[in-house]
């Protein structure tokens, strides 16, 4: 598989994202875990809904970044944190960059620029998308727990799974409410 030649090639290949499971959930026994496509849609929806609440953000740019942030996984698969730690430093991002460059070749420099922006967290919009990515992760964990899936407490115990509330205080309120809803679930 090499670089895509046309936008149609890109669109056809991107369809496979709905067949790439989020590996962290699969490893923990979640039946029928969400796909990368489902996750990416939910992140983009969160960005679209929340970005207007921060007047310093370019919402359209943030949505673009969100739509592209995991596209490389159509070629690399979803490598969970516990597996990525066994790779040399930077190997995951190097592979994702190469995969994205080939996959999105017909989309041009702007797509590659947005993807690089996300990986480097080089703009407020990219950092906001990263925060929404973490928020979506934890919202999904709560949804799975509500559905009766067990063994997901480690997600709640890992501080890296929560958005940066210093740059974006809005996420502090959302995480507090999310934790409160989980606590209520534990009491039932």
Contact map, one row per residue, 1 for C-alpha under 8 A:
11100000000000000000000000000000000000000000000000000000000000000000000000000000000000000000000000000000000000000000000000000000000000000000000000000000000000000000000000000000000000000000
11110000000000000000000000000000000000000000000000000000000000000000000000000000000000000000000000000110000000000000000000000000000000000000000000000000000000000000000000000000000000000000
11111000000000000000000000000000000000000000000000000000000000000000000000000000000000000000000000001111100000000000000000000000000000000000000000000000000000000000000000000000000000000000
01111110110000000000000000000000000000000000000000000000000000000000000000000000000000000000000000000111110000000000000000000000000000000000000000000000000000000000000000000000000000000000
00111110100000000000000000000000000000000000000000000000000000000000000000000000000000000000000000000000110000000000000000000000000000000000000000000000000000000000000000000000000000000000
00011111110000000000000000000000000000000000000000000000000000000000000000000000000000000000000000000000010000000000000000000000000000000000000000000000000000000000000000000000000000000000
00011111111000000000000000000000000000000000000000000000000000000000000000000000000000000000000000000000011000000000000000000000000000000000000000000000000000000000000000000000000000000000
00000111111100000000000000000000000000000000000000000000000000000000000000000000000000000000000000000000000000000000000000000000000000000000000000000000000000000000000000000000000000000000
00011111111110000000000000000000000000000000000000000000000000000000000000000000000000000000000000000000000000000000000000000000000000000000000000000000000000000000000000000000000000000000
00010111111111000000000000000000000000000000000000000000000000000000000000000000000000000000000000000011010000000000000000000000000000000000000000000000000000000000000000000000000000000000
00000011111111100000000000000000000000000000000000000000000000000000000000000000000000000000000000000000000000000000000000000000000000000000000000000000000000000000000000000000000000000000
00000001111111110000000000000000000000000000000000000000000000000000000000000000000000000000000000000000000000000000000000000000000000000000000000000000000000000000000000000000000000000000
00000000111111110000000000000000000000000000000000000000000000000000000001000000000000000000000000000010000000000000000000000000000000000000000000000000000000000000000000000000000000000000
00000000011111111000000000000000000000000000000000000000000000000000001001000000000000000000000000000000000000000000000000000000000000000000000000000000000000000000000000000000000000000000
00000000001111111100000000000000000000000000000000000000000000000000000000000000000000000000000000000000000000000000000000000000000000000000000000000000000000000000000000000000000000000000
00000000000111111111000000000000000000000000000000000000000000000000000001000000000000000000000000000000000000000000000000000000000000000000000000000000000000000000000000000000000000000000
00000000000001111111000000000000001110000000000000000000000000000000001011000000000000000000000000000000000000000000000000000000000000000000000000000000000000000000000000000000000000000000
00000000000000111111100000000000001111000000000000000000000000000000000000000000000000000000000000000000000000000000000000000000000000000000000000000000000000000000000000000000000000000000
00000000000000011111100000000000001100000000000000000000000000000000000000000000000000000000000000000000000000000000000000000000000000000000000000000000000000000000000000000000000000000000
00000000000000011111110000000000001110000000000000000000000000000000000011001100000000000000000000000000000000000000000000000000000000000000000000000000000000000000000000000000000000000000
00000000000000000111111001000000111100000000000000000000000000000000000000000100000000000000000000000000000000000000000000000000000000000000000000000000000000000000000000000000000000000000
00000000000000000001111111000000111100000000000000000000000000000000000000000101000000000000000000000000000000000000000000000000000000000000000000000000000000000000000000000000000000000000
00000000000000000000111111100000000000000000000000000000000000000000000000000111000000000000000000000000000000000000000000000000000000000000000000000000000000000000000000000000000000000000
00000000000000000000011111110000000000000000000000000000000000000000000000000011100000000000000000000000000000000000000000000000000000000000000000000000000000000000000000000000000000000000
00000000000000000000011111111100100000000000000000000000000000000000000000000000000000000000000000000000000000000000000000000000000000000000000000000000000000000000000000000000000000000000
00000000000000000000111111111111100000000000000000000000000000000000000000000000000000000000000000000000000000000000000000000000000000000000000000000000000000000000000000000000000000000000
00000000000000000000001111111100000000000000000000000000000000000000000000000000000000000000000000000000000000000000000000000000000000000000000000000000000000000000000000000000000000000000
00000000000000000000000111111100000000000000000000000000000000000000000000000000000000000000000000000000000000000000000000000000000000000000000000000011000000000000000000000000000000000000
00000000000000000000000011111110000000000000000000000000000000000000000000000000000000000000000000000000000000000000000000000000000000000000000000000000000000000000000000000000000000000000
00000000000000000000000011111111100000000000000000000000000000000000000000000000000000000000000000000000000000000000000000000000000000000000000100001000000000000000000000000000000000000000
00000000000000000000000001001111100000000000000000000000000000000000000000000000000000000000000000000000000000000000000000000000000000000000000000000000000000000000000000000000000000000000
00000000000000000000000001000111110000000000000000000000000000000000000000000000000000000000000000000000000000000000000000000000000000000000000000000000000000000000000000000000000000000000
00000000000000000000110011000111111000000000000000000000000000000000000000000000000000000000000000000000000000000000000000000000000000000000000000000000000000000000000000000000000000000000
00000000000000000000110000000001111101100000000000000000000000000000000000000000000000000000000000000000000000000000000000000000000000000000000000000000000000000000000000000000000000000000
00000000000000001111110000000000111111100000000000000000000000000000000000000000000000000000000000000000000000000000000000000000000000000000000000000000000000000000000000000000000000000000
00000000000000001111110000000000011111110000000000000000000000000000010010000100000000000000000000000000000000000000000000000000000000000000000000000000000000000000000000000000000000000000
00000000000000001101000000000000001111111000000000000000000000000000000000000000000000000000000000000000000000000000000000000000000000000000000000000000000000000000000000000000000000000000
00000000000000000100000000000000011111111100000000000000000000000000000000000000000000000000000000000000000000000000000000000000000000000000000000000000000000000000000000000000000000000000
00000000000000000000000000000000011111111110000000000000000000000000000000000000000000000000000000000000000000000000000000000000000000010000000000000000000000000000000000000000000000000000
00000000000000000000000000000000000111111111000000000000000000000110110000000000000000000000000000000000000000000000000000000000000000000000000000000000000000000000000000000000000000000000
00000000000000000000000000000000000011111111100000000000000000000010000000000000000000000000000000000000000000000000000000000000000000000000000000000000000000000000000000000000000000000000
00000000000000000000000000000000000001111111110000000000000000000000000000000000000000000000000000000000000000000000000000000000000000010000000000000000000000000000000000000000000000000000
00000000000000000000000000000000000000111111111000000000000000000100000000000000000000000000000000000000000000000000000000000000100110010000000000000000000000000000000000000000000000000000
00000000000000000000000000000000000000011111111100000000000000100110000000000000000000000000000000000000000000000000000000000000000000000000000000000000000000000000000000000000000000000000
00000000000000000000000000000000000000001111111110000000000000000000000000000000000000000000000000000000000000000000000000000000000000000000000000000000000000000000000000000000000000000000
00000000000000000000000000000000000000000111111111000000000000000000000000000000000000000000000000000000000000000000000000000000000100010000000000000000000000000000000000000000000000000000
00000000000000000000000000000000000000000011111111100000001001100100000000000000000000000000000000000000000000000000000000000001100100000000000000000000000000000000000000000000000000000000
00000000000000000000000000000000000000000001111111110000001001100000000000000000000000000000000000000000000000000000000000000000000000000000000000000000000000000000000000000000000000000000
00000000000000000000000000000000000000000000111111110000000000000000000000000000000000000000000000000000000000000000000000000000000000000000000000000000000000000000000000000000000000000000
00000000000000000000000000000000000000000000011111111100000000000000000000000000000000000000000000000000000000000000000000000000000000000000000000000000000000000000000000000000000000000000
00000000000000000000000000000000000000000000001111111110111001000000000000000000000000000000000000000000000000000000000000000001000000000000000000000000000000000000000000000000000000000000
00000000000000000000000000000000000000000000000111111110101000000000000000000000000000000000000000000000000000000000000000000000000000000000000000000000000000000000000000000000000000000000
00000000000000000000000000000000000000000000000001111110000000000000000000000000000000000000000000000000000000000000000000000000000000000000000000000000000000000000000000000000000000000000
00000000000000000000000000000000000000000000000001111111100000000000000000000000000000000000000000000000000000000000000000000000000000000000000000000000000000000000000000000000000000000000
00000000000000000000000000000000000000000000000000111111100000000000000000000000000000000000000000000000000000000000000000000000000000000000000000000000000000000000000000000000000000000000
00000000000000000000000000000000000000000000000000000111110000000000000000000000000000000000000000000000000000000000000000000000000000000000000000000000000000000000000000000000000000000000
00000000000000000000000000000000000000000000000000110111111001000000000000000000000000000000000000000000000000000000000000011000000000000000000000000000000000000000000000000000000000000000
00000000000000000000000000000000000000000000000000100001111111000000000000000000000000000000000000000000000000000000000000001000000000000000000000000000000000000000000000000000000000000000
00000000000000000000000000000000000000000000001100110000111111100000000000000000000000000000000000000000000000000000000000001000000000000000000000000000000000000000000000000000000000000000
00000000000000000000000000000000000000000000000000000000011111110000000000000000000000000000000000000000000000000000000000000000000000000000000000000000000000000000000000000000000000000000
00000000000000000000000000000000000000000000000000000000011111111000000000000000000000000000000000000000000000000000000000001000000000000000000000000000000000000000000000000000000000000000
00000000000000000000000000000000000000000000001100100000111111111100000000000000000000000000000000000000000000000000000000001101100000000000000000000000000000000000000000000000000000000000
00000000000000000000000000000000000000000001001100000000001111111110000000000000000000000000000000000000000000000000000000000000100000000000000000000000000000000000000000000000000000000000
00000000000000000000000000000000000000000000000000000000000111111111000000000000000000000000000000000000000000000100000000000000000000000000000000000000000000000000000000000000000000000000
00000000000000000000000000000000000000000000000000000000000011111111100000000000000000000000000000000000000000000110110000001100100000000000000000000000000000000000000000000000000000000000
00000000000000000000000000000000000000010011001000000000000001111111100000000000000000000000000000000000000000000000000000000000100000000000000000000000000000000000000000000000000000000000
00000000000000000000000000000000000000011001000000000000000000111111111000000000000000000000000000000000000000000000000000000000000000000000000000000000000000000000000000000000000000000000
00000000000000000000000000000000000000000000000000000000000000011111111000000000000000000000000000000000000000100110000000000000000000000000000000000000000000000000000000000000000000000000
00000000000000000000000000000000000000010000000000000000000000001111111100000000000000000000000000000000000000000010010000000000000000000000000000000000000000000000000000000000000000000000
00000000000000000000000000000000000100010000000000000000000000000011111110000000000000000000000000000000000000000000000000000000000000000000000000000000000000000000000000000000000000000000
00000000000001001000000000000000000000000000000000000000000000000011111111000000000000000000000000010000000000000000000000000000000000000000000000000000000000000000000000000000000000000000
00000000000000000000000000000000000000000000000000000000000000000000111111111000000000000000000110110010000000000000000000000000000000000000000000000000000000000000000000000000000000000000
00000000000000001001000000000000000100000000000000000000000000000000011111111100000000000000000100000000000000000000000000000000000000000000000000000000000000000000000000000000000000000000
00000000000011011001000000000000000000000000000000000000000000000000001111111000000000000000000000000000000000000000000000000000000000000000000000000000000000000000000000000000000000000000
00000000000000000000000000000000000000000000000000000000000000000000000111111000000000000000000000100000000000000000000000000000000000000000000000000000000000000000000000000000000000000000
00000000000000000000000000000000000000000000000000000000000000000000000111111110000000000000001100100000000000000000000000000000000000000000000000000000000000000000000000000000000000000000
00000000000000000001000000000000000000000000000000000000000000000000000111111110000000000000000000000000000000000000000000000000000000000000000000000000000000000000000000000000000000000000
00000000000000000001111000000000000100000000000000000000000000000000000010011111000000000000000000000000000000000000000000000000000000000000000000000000000000000000000000000000000000000000
00000000000000000000001100000000000000000000000000000000000000000000000000011111101100000000000000000000000000000000000000000000000000000000000000000000000000000000000000000000000000000000
00000000000000000000011100000000000000000000000000000000000000000000000000000111111100000000000000000000000000000000000000000000000000000000000000000000000000000000000000000000000000000000
00000000000000000000000100000000000000000000000000000000000000000000000000000011111110000000000000000000000000000000000000000000000000000000000000000000000000000000000000000000000000000000
00000000000000000000000000000000000000000000000000000000000000000000000000000001111111000000000000000000000000000000000000000000000000000000000000000000000000000000000000000000000000000000
00000000000000000000000000000000000000000000000000000000000000000000000000000011111111100000000000000000000000000000000000000000000000000000000000000000000000000000000000000000000000000000
00000000000000000000000000000000000000000000000000000000000000000000000000000011111111100001000000000000000000000000000000000000000000000000000000000000000000000000000000000000000000000000
00000000000000000000000000000000000000000000000000000000000000000000000000000000111111110000000000000000000000000000000000000000000000000000000000000000000000000000000000000000000000000000
00000000000000000000000000000000000000000000000000000000000000000000000000000000011111110000000000000000000000000000000000000000000000000000000000000000000000000000000000000000000000000000
00000000000000000000000000000000000000000000000000000000000000000000000000000000001111111111000000000000000000000000000000000000000000000000000000000000000000000000000000000000000000000000
00000000000000000000000000000000000000000000000000000000000000000000000000000000000011111110000000000000000000000000000000000000000000000000000000000000000000000000000000000000000000000000
00000000000000000000000000000000000000000000000000000000000000000000000000000000000000111111000000000000000000000000000000000000000000000000000000000000000000000000000000000000000000000000
00000000000000000000000000000000000000000000000000000000000000000000000000000000000000111111110000000000000000000000000000000000000000000000000000000000000000000000000000000000000000000000
00000000000000000000000000000000000000000000000000000000000000000000000000000000000000111111111000000000000000000000000000000000000000000000000000000000000000000000000000000000000000000000
00000000000000000000000000000000000000000000000000000000000000000000000000000000000100101111111100000000000000000000000000000000000000000000000000000000000000000000000000000000000000000000
00000000000000000000000000000000000000000000000000000000000000000000000000000000000000000111111110000000000000000000001000000000000000000000000000000000000000000000000000000000000000000000
00000000000000000000000000000000000000000000000000000000000000000000000000000000000000000111111111000000000000000000000000000000000000000000000000000000000000000000000000000000000000000000
00000000000000000000000000000000000000000000000000000000000000000000000000010000000000000011111111100000000000000000000000000000000000000000000000000000000000000000000000000000000000000000
00000000000000000000000000000000000000000000000000000000000000000000000110010000000000000001111111110000000000000000000000000000000000000000000000000000000000000000000000000000000000000000
00000000000000000000000000000000000000000000000000000000000000000000000100000000000000000000111111111000000000000001000000000000000000000000000000000000000000000000000000000000000000000000
00000000000000000000000000000000000000000000000000000000000000000000000000000000000000000000011111111100000000000000000000000000000000000000000000000000000000000000000000000000000000000000
00000000000000000000000000000000000000000000000000000000000000000000000100110000000000000000001111111110000000000000000000000000000000000000000000000000000000000000000000000000000000000000
00000000000000000000000000000000000000000000000000000000000000000000001100000000000000000000000111111111100000010010000000000000000000000000000000000000000000000000000000000000000000000000
00100000000000000000000000000000000000000000000000000000000000000000000000000000000000000000000011111111100000010000000000000000000000000000000000000000000000000000000000000000000000000000
01110000000000000000000000000000000000000000000000000000000000000000000000000000000000000000000001111111100000000000000000000000000000000000000000000000000000000000000000000000000000000000
01110000010010000000000000000000000000000000000000000000000000000000000100000000000000000000000000111111110000000000000000000000000000000000000000000000000000000000000000000000000000000000
00110000010000000000000000000000000000000000000000000000000000000000000000000000000000000000000000011111111100110000000000000000000000000000000000000000000000000000000000000000000000000000
00111000000000000000000000000000000000000000000000000000000000000000000000000000000000000000000000011111111100000000000000000000000000000000000000000000000000000000000000000000000000000000
00011110010000000000000000000000000000000000000000000000000000000000000000000000000000000000000000000011111100000000000000000000000000000000000000000000000000000000000000000000000000000000
00000010000000000000000000000000000000000000000000000000000000000000000000000000000000000000000000000001111111100000000000000000000000000000000000000000000000000000000000000000000000000000
00000000000000000000000000000000000000000000000000000000000000000000000000000000000000000000000000000001111111110000000000000000000000000000000000000000000000000000000000000000000000000000
00000000000000000000000000000000000000000000000000000000000000000000000000000000000000000000000000000000001111111000000000000000000000000000000000000000000000000000000000000000000000000000
00000000000000000000000000000000000000000000000000000000000000000000000000000000000000000000000000000000001111111100000000000000000000000000000000000000000000000000000000000000000000000000
00000000000000000000000000000000000000000000000000000000000000000001000000000000000000000000000000000001001111111110000000000000000000000000000000000000000000000000000000000000000000000000
00000000000000000000000000000000000000000000000000000000000000000000000000000000000000000000000000011001000111111111000000000000000000000000000000000000000000000000000000000000000000000000
00000000000000000000000000000000000000000000000000000000000000000000000000000000000000000000000000000000000011111111100000000000000000000000000000000000000000000000000000000000000000000000
00000000000000000000000000000000000000000000000000000000000000011001000000000000000000000000000000000000000001111111110000000000000000000000000000000000000000000000000000000000000000000000
00000000000000000000000000000000000000000000000000000000000000001001100000000000000000000000000000010000000000111111111000000000000000000000000000000000000000000000000000000000000000000000
00000000000000000000000000000000000000000000000000000000000000000000000000000000000000000000000010000000000000011111111100000000000000000000000000000000000000000000000000000000000000000000
00000000000000000000000000000000000000000000000000000000000000001000000000000000000000000000000000000000000000001111111111100100000000000000000000000000000000000000000000000000000000000000
00000000000000000000000000000000000000000000000000000000000000001000100000000000000000000000000000000000000000000111111111100110110000000000000000000000000000000000000000000000000000000000
00000000000000000000000000000000000000000000000000000000000000000000000000000000000000000000100000000000000000000011111111000000000000000000000000000000000000000000000000000000000000000000
00000000000000000000000000000000000000000000000000000000000000000000000000000000000000000000000000000000000000000001111111000000000000000000000000000000000000000000000000000000000000000000
00000000000000000000000000000000000000000000000000000000000000000000000000000000000000000000000000000000000000000000111111110110010000000000000000000000000000000000000000000000000000000000
00000000000000000000000000000000000000000000000000000000000000000000000000000000000000000000000000000000000000000000111111110110000000000000000000000000000000000000000000000000000000000000
00000000000000000000000000000000000000000000000000000000000000000000000000000000000000000000000000000000000000000000110011111110000000000000000000000000000000000000000000000000000000000000
00000000000000000000000000000000000000000000000000000000100000000000000000000000000000000000000000000000000000000000000011111111000000000000000000000000000000000000000000000000000000000000
00000000000000000000000000000000000000000000000000000000111011001000000000000000000000000000000000000000000000000000000000111111100000000000000000000000000000000000000000000000000000000000
00000000000000000000000000000000000000000000000000000000000001001000000000000000000000000000000000000000000000000000110011111111110000000000000000000000000000000000000000000000000000000000
00000000000000000000000000000000000000000000000000000000000000000000000000000000000000000000000000000000000000000000010011111111111000000000000000000000000000000000000000000000000000000000
00000000000000000000000000000000000000000000001000100000000001000000000000000000000000000000000000000000000000000000000000011111111100000000000000000000000000000000000100000000000000000000
00000000000000000000000000000000000000000010001000000000000001101100000000000000000000000000000000000000000000000000010000001111111110000000000000000000000000000000000000000000000000000000
00000000000000000000000000000000000000000000000000000000000000000000000000000000000000000000000000000000000000000000010010000111111111000000000000000000000000000010000000000000000000000000
00000000000000000000000000000000000000000000000000000000000000000000000000000000000000000000000000000000000000000000000000000011111111100000000000000000000000000111000000100000000000000000
00000000000000000000000000000000000000000010011000000000000000000000000000000000000000000000000000000000000000000000000000000001111111110000000000000000000000000010000000000000000000000000
00000000000000000000000000000000000000000010000000000000000000000000000000000000000000000000000000000000000000000000000000000000111111111000000000000000000000000000000000000000000000000000
00000000000000000000000000000000000000000000000000000000000000000000000000000000000000000000000000000000000000000000000000000000011111111100000000000000000000001110000000000000000000000000
00000000000000000000000000000000000000000000000000000000000000000000000000000000000000000000000000000000000000000000000000000000001111111110000000000000000000001110000000100010000000000000
00000000000000000000000000000000000000100110010000000000000000000000000000000000000000000000000000000000000000000000000000000000000111111111000000000000000000000000000000000000000000000000
00000000000000000000000000000000000000000000000000000000000000000000000000000000000000000000000000000000000000000000000000000000000011111111100000000000000000001000000000000000000000000000
00000000000000000000000000000000000000000000000000000000000000000000000000000000000000000000000000000000000000000000000000000000000001111111110000000000001100001100000000000000000000000000
00000000000000000000000000000000000000000000000000000000000000000000000000000000000000000000000000000000000000000000000000000000000000111111111000000000000000000000000000000000010000000000
00000000000000000000000000000000000000000000000000000000000000000000000000000000000000000000000000000000000000000000000000000000000000011111111100000000000000000000000000000000000000000000
00000000000000000000000000000000000000000000000000000000000000000000000000000000000000000000000000000000000000000000000000000000000000001111111110000001001000000000000000000000000000000000
00000000000000000000000000000000000000000000000000000000000000000000000000000000000000000000000000000000000000000000000000000000000000000111111111000000000000000000000000000000010001000000
00000000000000000000000000000000000000000000000000000000000000000000000000000000000000000000000000000000000000000000000000000000000000000011111111100000000000000000000000000000000000000000
00000000000000000000000000000100000000000000000000000000000000000000000000000000000000000000000000000000000000000000000000000000000000000001111111111000000000000000000000000000000000000000
00000000000000000000000000000000000000000000000000000000000000000000000000000000000000000000000000000000000000000000000000000000000000000000111111111101000000000000000000000000000000000000
00000000000000000000000000000000000000000000000000000000000000000000000000000000000000000000000000000000000000000000000000000000000000000000011111111000000000000000000000000000000000001000
00000000000000000000000000000000000000000000000000000000000000000000000000000000000000000000000000000000000000000000000000000000000000000000001111111000000000000000000000000000000000000000
00000000000000000000000000000000000000000000000000000000000000000000000000000000000000000000000000000000000000000000000000000000000000000000000111111100000000000000000000000000000000000000
00000000000000000000000000000100000000000000000000000000000000000000000000000000000000000000000000000000000000000000000000000000000000000000000111111111000000000000000000000000000000000000
00000000000000000000000000000000000000000000000000000000000000000000000000000000000000000000000000000000000000000000000000000000000000000000000010011111100000000000000000000000000000000000
00000000000000000000000000010000000000000000000000000000000000000000000000000000000000000000000000000000000000000000000000000000000000000000000000001111110000000000000000000000000000000000
00000000000000000000000000010000000000000000000000000000000000000000000000000000000000000000000000000000000000000000000000000000000000000000100010001111111100000000000000000000000000000000
00000000000000000000000000000000000000000000000000000000000000000000000000000000000000000000000000000000000000000000000000000000000000000000000000000111111110000000000000000000000000000000
00000000000000000000000000000000000000000000000000000000000000000000000000000000000000000000000000000000000000000000000000000000000000000000000000000011111111000000000000000000000000000000
00000000000000000000000000000000000000000000000000000000000000000000000000000000000000000000000000000000000000000000000000000000000000000100100000000001111111001000000000000000000000000000
00000000000000000000000000000000000000000000000000000000000000000000000000000000000000000000000000000000000000000000000000000000000000000100000000000001111111101000000000000000000000000000
00000000000000000000000000000000000000000000000000000000000000000000000000000000000000000000000000000000000000000000000000000000000000000000000000000000111111100000000000000000000000000000
00000000000000000000000000000000000000000000000000000000000000000000000000000000000000000000000000000000000000000000000000000000000000000000000000000000011111111100000000000000000000000000
00000000000000000000000000000000000000000000000000000000000000000000000000000000000000000000000000000000000000000000000000000000000000000000000000000000000111111100000000000000000000000000
00000000000000000000000000000000000000000000000000000000000000000000000000000000000000000000000000000000000000000000000000000000000000000000000000000000000001111110000000000000000000000000
00000000000000000000000000000000000000000000000000000000000000000000000000000000000000000000000000000000000000000000000000000000000001101100000000000000001101111110000000000000000000000000
00000000000000000000000000000000000000000000000000000000000000000000000000000000000000000000000000000000000000000000000000000000001001100100000000000000000001111111000000000010000000000000
00000000000000000000000000000000000000000000000000000000000000000000000000000000000000000000000000000000000000000000000000000000011101100000000000000000000000011111100000110000000000000000
00000000000000000000000000000000000000000000000000000000000000000000000000000000000000000000000000000000000000000000000000000000001000000000000000000000000000000111111110100000000000000000
00000000000000000000000000000000000000000000000000000000000000000000000000000000000000000000000000000000000000000000000000000000000000000000000000000000000000000011111111110000000000000000
00000000000000000000000000000000000000000000000000000000000000000000000000000000000000000000000000000000000000000000000000000000000000000000000000000000000000000001111110000000000000000000
00000000000000000000000000000000000000000000000000000000000000000000000000000000000000000000000000000000000000000000000000000000000000000000000000000000000000000001111110000000000000000000
00000000000000000000000000000000000000000000000000000000000000000000000000000000000000000000000000000000000000000000000000000001000000000000000000000000000000000001111111110000000000000000
00000000000000000000000000000000000000000000000000000000000000000000000000000000000000000000000000000000000000000000000000000000000000000000000000000000000000000001111111111000000000000000
00000000000000000000000000000000000000000000000000000000000000000000000000000000000000000000000000000000000000000000000000000000000000000000000000000000000000000000100111111100000000000000
00000000000000000000000000000000000000000000000000000000000000000000000000000000000000000000000000000000000000000000000000000000001000100000000000000000000000000011100111111110000000000000
00000000000000000000000000000000000000000000000000000000000000000000000000000000000000000000000000000000000000000000000000000000000000000000000000000000000000000010100111111111000000000000
00000000000000000000000000000000000000000000000000000000000000000000000000000000000000000000000000000000000000000000000000000000000000000000000000000000000000000000000011111111100000000000
00000000000000000000000000000000000000000000000000000000000000000000000000000000000000000000000000000000000000000000000000000000000000000000000000000000000000000000000001111111110000000000
00000000000000000000000000000000000000000000000000000000000000000000000000000000000000000000000000000000000000000000000000000000000000100000000000000000000000000100000000111111111000000000
00000000000000000000000000000000000000000000000000000000000000000000000000000000000000000000000000000000000000000000000000000000000000000000000000000000000000000000000000011111111100000000
00000000000000000000000000000000000000000000000000000000000000000000000000000000000000000000000000000000000000000000000000000000000000000000000000000000000000000000000000001111111110000000
00000000000000000000000000000000000000000000000000000000000000000000000000000000000000000000000000000000000000000000000000000000000000000010010000000000000000000000000000000111111111000000
00000000000000000000000000000000000000000000000000000000000000000000000000000000000000000000000000000000000000000000000000000000000000000000000000000000000000000000000000000011111111100000
00000000000000000000000000000000000000000000000000000000000000000000000000000000000000000000000000000000000000000000000000000000000000000000000000000000000000000000000000000001111111110000
00000000000000000000000000000000000000000000000000000000000000000000000000000000000000000000000000000000000000000000000000000000000000000000000000000000000000000000000000000000111111111000
00000000000000000000000000000000000000000000000000000000000000000000000000000000000000000000000000000000000000000000000000000000000000000000010000000000000000000000000000000000011111111100
00000000000000000000000000000000000000000000000000000000000000000000000000000000000000000000000000000000000000000000000000000000000000000000000000000000000000000000000000000000001111111110
00000000000000000000000000000000000000000000000000000000000000000000000000000000000000000000000000000000000000000000000000000000000000000000000000000000000000000000000000000000000111111111
00000000000000000000000000000000000000000000000000000000000000000000000000000000000000000000000000000000000000000000000000000000000000000000000001000000000000000000000000000000000011111111
00000000000000000000000000000000000000000000000000000000000000000000000000000000000000000000000000000000000000000000000000000000000000000000000000000000000000000000000000000000000001111111
00000000000000000000000000000000000000000000000000000000000000000000000000000000000000000000000000000000000000000000000000000000000000000000000000000000000000000000000000000000000000111111
00000000000000000000000000000000000000000000000000000000000000000000000000000000000000000000000000000000000000000000000000000000000000000000000000000000000000000000000000000000000000011111
